[in-house]
Amino acid sequence: MTVHSHPKHGSEFDVSHQVNITRPEEVSQYVSSLYVETYGNSESVFKIVSAFNDFVRLYTGAFEGYRACDTQYHDIQHSLDVTLAMARLMNGYERHHRTQRLGKERFLLGIVIALFHDAGYIRSRNDHYARNGAVYTLTHVTRSGEFLKKYLPSLGLGSLCQLASVLVHFTGYELDIDQLEVEDPRDRKIGELLGTADLIAQMSDRCYLEKCRDRLYREFEMCGLAGDHGSSHTPVFRSPEDLLAKTPDFYRTSVQRRLTKNFTRAFRFMNIHFEGSNPYMEAIDRNIRHLESMNEAGDYSRLRRQPPQTCCPNNSTPETSSLARISHRVA
């Protein structure tokens, strides 16, 4: 895709330094333009824009019945990053396949699921059980599926509710991916692309390591996966440093197995989108090698990047927030 702007560097930009992934309007415009480039028409662009608007409303606490996002790792930037990666992967897939293409409706569905794949972390207004959305870490994917079932009819995609509630599980560990039943191979491909986008977007983030230490560990503490919970419970991670120490092995075993086996190397479609290179996989490799050198030295003082803050302060409803106003023209 041709980008008519100079690349920028900073923690708020995507791995290719082209899109500010803390600004929903930029991601919305990029994804909409990519849809037009991929299919040669703009018939569903209004649905893409509508989904982005609703996404912002949900994450800022303006969506009826829901609080604002309060999980700092699984925040608005993460979901925008995943959605951008998903659009690029689908574009690469469609450019590679002249027959058996995904088609416009699946592209739209892929974008919507990517936007709301972590909606299960968002607490309802009448939720007096969880002090933070991270409490739902172990069940958030199923909760996201339930949200999608309620939301999709508003976009005229009511017939895809059940499919969406299955495909979102390609982003999680609550169900065995190989056991997920999807009739059409093209629908399963959407799931594989979605799972790939979720993994490579977050692990290629230039602040991924700092986010693991300072944000993901806190979320794991809240759901019981980390910290000291007494002798009757053995947490997976004892400290932020323990999480960092175990991350390279997690990548080289679990993540790479998913990317290559479960998701059938779908990341290769990013090479087609970028016409030869794959900045996502290259950045992941740099992050892991950098982390391994720090793990070996036992010194994490080089982790000094400051990730953007996108959570609403005090879980408020920002009526005039720039995040709550998306308006753009597709070029």
N, C-alpha and C positions, 0 to 999 in steps of 0.2 A: 504494500500500500504506500502511495506517495504521501509523505508528510510535508506540509508547507510551512514548516517552522524549524528554527535551529534547535538541535538537541540541547537539552539542559541537564545539569547535574544537580543532584540533591536527593535527600531521603524521601521527598514527597513524589518523586518521579518513578515511573516504571523502569524495568531493567534495561530497556532500550533508550532511556532518557528522552522519550518523545511525548509522553502523556503524564500530566499531573494526576496521580491516582488518589489524591485527597480531594479533588474537585469533581463531583459527580457529573457536572455539566460537560466537562472535557471528555470524560470517558464515554458519556452518552453520545456526544457528537462523533467521536472516533468510531464507536461501535455502529452507529447508524450509517455513517459514511462507508464503513466496511461492508455492511449489508448491501448497500446500493452498488458498491463495486463488485460484490460477489454475484449478485443476481440481476443487475442491470435495471432494476426498478426500485421504487420506494414505497410500494404498497403497504408494507407492514411497519414502516418507520414510526408511525404514530403510536403503535403498540409498544415498540421498544422505548420510546420517550416516556410513555405512560408508565411502563414498568419501572424505569429509573426514578420517576417522580414518586411513585409509591414506595420504592425502596428507601429513598431519602426520608420520606414521611415516617416510615417504620423505624429507621435507625435514629431519628431525631426526636422521637416521642410524639409525633403529630398524627400517627396512624391510630384510628379509633380503637380503644381497648388495650393499647400496648404502651409500655414504658419505653424510654430511650435506651439505646444500646449502652451497656456498662461493662462490657468485656473489652479490655484494652488490647489483647492480642487478636481476638476475633472481632475486629472493629470494622468500620465502614471502609477503611483503606484496603483491608484484606479482601473483602468481598468485591470491591471495585477492581482490584488487581487480578483476582480470579476471573472476573467477567471479561476483562480485557484479554487475558490469556485464552479464554474459551473462544472468543470471537476470532482471534488469530488462528487458533487451531482449526476451527471449522472452516475458515477461509482457505487455509492450506489444504485441508482435506478435499474441499470442493474443487480447488484448482488442480489437484492430482487426479481426481476421478471425473471422467467425462460421462460415464454411465453410472447408475446406482448412486446418484448424488443424494445427499441428505435432504436437500430441498429447503424452501423458505420457511415452512412451518416448523421444521425441526431446528433450524437456525434460531428462530424466535424462541422456541421452547428451551433450547440450550442456554440462551442468554438469560431467560427468566429464572431458570433453576440455579444458574450460577449466581445471580444477584441475591437470591433468597436461600442459598444452600445452608447458611448458618442462621437462618431466622429462628431456629429452635433455641438459640441463646437468649432471645429477647423475651423478657418477662411480661406477662399480662398485667394490666392495671390492678386487678384484684388478687394478684399473687402475693400472699403474705407468708409464703413458705421459704422462698429462696432470697437470701440477702444480696445475691449477685447472679447474673445469668450463667456464670461459670459453674454453678452448682449442677447445671444440666449437661455438663460435658459428655457424660456417658450415655445420654439419651437424646442429645440435641438433633441428631440426624432424623430420627423418627419424628420428633417435634417439628422439624423443618418440613417434612413430608406432609404432615397434617396441616401446616400453614398453607402450603402450596395447593392442597386440595380445596381449601376455602377461598384462596385468592385467584386461581386461574380462571374461573368463570367470568370474572370481571374483565378479562382480556379477550373473552370469546373463545377460550381454550378449555372449556369445561370438559370436553370429551377426552382430554389428556391428563386429567387429574390423577387417575390411578397410575398411569405410566410415570408421571413426574414423581410421585411418592416412592416409586421403585428406583428410578434413575438417581435420585439424590443420594441413595445409599452407596453409590460409587465414590462418594467423598468421605465415607466413614468406615468404622470398624464394628458397627452394631450387628451387621449381617455379613455372611460369607458372600463375597462378590461372585464367586463361581456358582453360587446357588440362586442368584437373582434370576428370575424368569422374565425374559423379554422376547416376544415373538419375532419381531422384525429385526434382522441383523443391523439395520441402519439405526434403529432405536438403541440397540446395545452399544453401537459406536458412539452415540451421543454420551452415554454413560462413561465410556472409556475416555473420551475427550474431556469430559467434566472432571473425572477423577485425576487425570493428568494435569489439567489446569490448576486444580486445587493444590496439588503437591509442588509443582514447579514454580508457581507464582510465589508462594510463601517462602520456599527455600532459596529462591534467587534474590529475594529482597536484600538490598544492601545493608539493612539493619536487622536481618534475620537473627543473627547471633545475639545482639543486644535484646531483641524482643523475646527470644527464648529465655534469657537470663532474668530479665526484669518484668516480663509480662506473662509469658506462657507458664512459667513456674508458679506464679501467683494463682492463675486459673486452675492449675493442677492441685494446688493446696486446697482450694475451695471445694473441689469435688472429691478429695480424698486420695488423689494419686501421688501427692507429694507432702513432705513435711513429717512431723512426728505426731502420730495419732495414737500412741500408746502401744503396749505390748501385744494387744489383740489384733492389731492391724499393721501390716508391713507395706509401707508406701513404695512406689516404683522409684521415686526420686527423693533422696534425702536432703538435697540442697540445690540451689541454682547451679552450682559448680558441678554437681553430680549429673544434672540434666545435660549440661554442656559436654561432660566427659562421655556420656552415652550416646550423644547425637550422631557421631560419625558411624558407629556400628548400626544404629537405627537406619541411617541412610543407605549404607552398603548392603544391608540385608532386607529389611522390610520395604523401604521405599523403592529401591531398585527392582525388587521382585515384583512389586505392584506395577511399576512403570513398564517393565519389559514383558512380564508374563500376563498379569491380570488385564493390563491396559494395552497389550500387544504393540508396544513401542509407539504409541500414538504421538509421543513427543516429536517424532520425526516430521510431522506435518508443520511444525514450527519452522523447520529448515526451508520448507517450500514457501511458507508465507514470507520469510525474510530472504528468500532467494539464495540460499546456501548456508547461511550461518544460523546458529541457534543461541541467542544471547542468554536464554533462560538456563539451559544446561551448562553453558560456560560459566555463568555466575554461580550456579550451585557448586560446581567443581572448585571454584575459587574460595567460596565460603567454607566448604568442608576442609580443604587443605589448610586454610588459615586457622580453622578451629583445631585441627590435629596438631599443628605446630604449637598452639597455646596449651593444649592438653598435655603435650609431651613436656613442656616447660613448667606446667602448673602455674602459669601466669596469665591472667585475663585482663591485665592492665591496658591492653591494646583495644579493648572493646569500649570505645569512647563516642560512638555515633549516637545522636539523639533522634529517635524516631518521632515522627509527627504525632501530635495529640489530636485525636478525632472524636473521642467520647465527649458527650455533653456533660458539662459540669453539674454535679449534684443531680444527675438524671433529670434535668429540667426539659421543658418543651420550648425550644428556641423559635419563637414566632417570627423573628426577623433574621434568622441565621442564613448565611449564603448557601449553606447546604440545603436549605428548605426551598430554595428558589432555583429551579432548573428551567431555563428557556434558551433555546438555541436554534439556529438555522442550519440545516444540513447542506454543506457546500456541494 
